[in-house]
């Protein structure tokens, strides 16, 4: 009996010791979890930055009027300068044609015209620019869905010497919407009255008529494209 009691006592001691070890182990695990939570709570949270959409990226053929109206309110410049190897042409844009003005400022600011050339010399009547053989200009057109601008014609604005206007598609265009990527400047002192009422005049040359005349006299090849390209850059002034 004494042996049995001694054995039971040993078992109880071992069992008690084992329980204490388990309890301490559980307490240690619980404490570690508390410490981890506290550490996590003081760690700076990493917030992924979502790249902001550039404001001009929303322009497309469906929201032209709304976009250009708002853009025009935020970008009120009315003067730009075209620089070429023949000299500079300074232009004033009309506030009476707000959509055309806003579009021209917009395309100038994103550098569209800097990737183009004067691609058509229509005799001594007009010099036309805004096209290119390169892919960059085509990519920009596609990006903005080749949008078109509602006509803003006025009897007050005629095709006189130095007038700035936008070209347009003739077929399937009953509302005479303008092509924003393709502009022309009247280069003859006679003007071009036969174009009145068909194309929107939205600006005029205020200096650089000599440059206009020089460009109008260059040699051209097929489709009136100058034999030697005439690249340009357009800078928005004020």
QUIRA-V129133 format. One record per run of one state. SS is the DSSP state (@ for helix, = for strand, . for the rest). FROM is the first residue (numbers start at 1). TO is the last residue. Records with the same first field share a line. If there is no record, write none. Layout:
# QUIRA-V129133
SS=FROM-TO + FROM-TO
This chain:
# QUIRA-V129133
.=1-1 + 43-54 + 59-63 + 75-78 + 85-86 + 94-94 + 110-112 + 116-116 + 123-125 + 132-134 + 144-147 + 150-162 + 167-177 + 180-182 + 187-192 + 196-200 + 208-208 + 217-219 + 221-221 + 225-225 + 227-230 + 232-232 + 237-238
@=2-42 + 55-58 + 64-74 + 95-109 + 113-115 + 135-143 + 193-195 + 209-216 + 222-224
==79-84 + 87-93 + 117-122 + 126-131 + 148-149 + 163-166 + 178-179 + 183-186 + 201-207 + 220-220 + 226-226 + 231-231 + 233-236
